């Protein structure tokens, strides 16, 4: 299985595409903006073009210094999830979000609560498309949002994707949080026996209906970890400029409109997952950073349970940004905060996020202080903490990174 990361702008807009195979197969040109079965995609904090304004242009006005690699969201496969991590305009950009299909049967928008309220206020999307992220708690299993991924082949095992939201406490700036993502693929081969109860006819009817937009995702049973003896093959990655023939832009249609249906029996579903022993890919997205102490409970109660460690990908800033205390204090944790997360979760790859040198103007810029860090500095810091095996990557606009399990 694989995770393909595409950097759509110079800042923190990424397209994450999880696939049960090493790379999604090419599809006919007529299906170039669709995805094959078993694939699950997440569009992160989309801001494609145009300025962003904080309160008033005289306070803060930001523009990209490099053009995005696409001109419109219609130029990428329709994502299963649009993730909006906060309500600030460089993460929750109205003009870009309005490029989405407001009645899509494929896409769900998951947003931090203030951002979800803001998006609903656009009065543009169907109400059942926009959902607030739930604050993660190890004591509340339903705080993990789960997506059921139908089997890729008849008689195969289903997969599962999860999204968890971990905000900082007493955060004056309102920007510090982490989003945890996991993906366990559906099996690509048939299994001779089916150790779970068949779905009822009514459930099957709903399962194969693809024309209706799904309601909010519901919980599925926790999937058990792999055997401790199971090993991952060495990770590899490539980075190439985006082109019109990119595999990401050539995905075949999938049936994610049914991702909200759970298997009928909790105990039998767990038994089924034990047979399907694919390891889990995992991502922590934290562009502004958050203290690892807040992620620890998520790691111990969810990432370990789902066999999702070592962490596949950390998306985190390199640069550290500070404002005066009366303007929120620290804005981006940068290198020190990212190193702590990478070391504790044994991250395989750390990709720079939210480090674009934007064209910023306004009164707030006068008080902002930025300490920039290079990729070499990040590598040196990781080696000092005995985490030298983490790959450190700075992606150019339009670059593509393929991580293989």
Secondary structure, DSSP 8 states (H G I E B T S, - for coil): -EEEEEE-SSSS-EEEEEESSSS-----GGGTB---TT-EEEEES---SS-EESSSTTT-EEE-SS--S-SSGGGS---SEEEE--SSTTTS-HHHHTTS-TT-SS-EEEE-HHHHHHHHTT--S-GGGEEE--B--TT-GGGSEEEEE--SSTT---EEEEEEEEE-TT-SSS--EEEEEEEE---SS--S---S----HHHHHHHT--SS---S-----------TT---------EE---TT-GGGGB----GGGTT---S-HHHHHHHHHHS----EEEEEESS---HHHHHHHIIIIITTTT--S-SEEEE-SSEEE--GGGTSEEE-HHHHHHHHHHHTT-SEEEE-S----EEESGGGGG-EEE---HHHHHHHHHHTT-TTSEEE---TT-EEEEE-
